[in-house]
């Protein structure tokens, strides 16, 4: 089975490769997917049913929000990563620098760490 944290390793390698903007943009994309896929898998372990469609991105954040506090913070951070990933993929007029990629990698590392330490077992009323 593929380990989604491998995307974060790839993101770091791409970001370290210098000022090549295509690599920086790709690094940002892989950073988001490392965080998203880790969160999704932790929720699945907790008994949550996550769709196998594009709605999964929204569903993961929605479920995290149900936990309040730390869950809401994680959902917000994941949304921020999602938005910068969208910009890196689609906004050709926007410039992305190496330091941005490294900041997003740190953010993803924090998200991954927190989703792994918190148990996101399915809530009884859900």
DAGI-V487592 format. One record per pair of residues at least 4 apart in sequence whose C-alpha atoms are under 6 Angstrom apart, sorted by the first residue. I is the first residue (numbers start at 0). J is the second residue. If there is no record, write none. Layout:
[[I;J] [I;J]]
//
This chain:
[[3;33] [3;36] [4;33] [6;29] [6;33] [7;30] [7;33] [10;26] [10;29] [10;30] [13;22] [13;26] [14;23] [14;26] [14;97] [20;24] [22;26] [24;87] [27;84] [27;100] [28;84] [30;104] [31;80] [32;36] [34;107] [34;111] [38;114] [42;47] [42;119] [43;47] [45;119] [45;120] [45;121] [46;121] [47;121] [49;55] [50;55] [55;59] [60;74] [63;70] [63;74] [64;70] [64;71] [66;70] [67;71] [85;89] [86;90]]
//
